[in-house]
Amino acid sequence: MEKTKTQIVFPDHLLKRLDQVVKRRQRSDFVAEAVEEKLKRLGAHQALKQVAGIWRDRDDLKTDADVTRYVKRLRATGAARAQRLKKARRGG
């Protein structure tokens, strides 16, 4: 993986905490990993915001139990379809 050198300014207290946990030569990797995790969480959060309320108009999905049953049905249907496709590929 290609790397680019940059300069980041940290508050003193945060840098002190970082130095207590991570060796100086491992700072960059630690910070890069932390940024990667944060970006993934932000991406997931944005995706959730985009689909929030998507089932609001469904009368059959009003409770957590309704949604659980629906998801289980979808998974079962998907698994059954996967088995049929697998069987078809084998020529059976």
Contacts in CASP RR format, 6 or more apart in sequence:
PFRMAT RR
TARGET T0000
AUTHOR 0000-0000-0000
METHOD contacts of the structure
MODEL  1
MEKTKTQIVFPDHLLKRLDQVVKRRQRSDFVAEAVEEKLKRLGAHQALKQ
VAGIWRDRDDLKTDADVTRYVKRLRATGAARAQRLKKARRGG
3 28 0 8 1.000
8 31 0 8 1.000
10 18 0 8 1.000
18 27 0 8 1.000
18 30 0 8 1.000
18 31 0 8 1.000
21 30 0 8 1.000
22 30 0 8 1.000
55 61 0 8 1.000
55 67 0 8 1.000
60 66 0 8 1.000
60 70 0 8 1.000
61 67 0 8 1.000
61 70 0 8 1.000
END
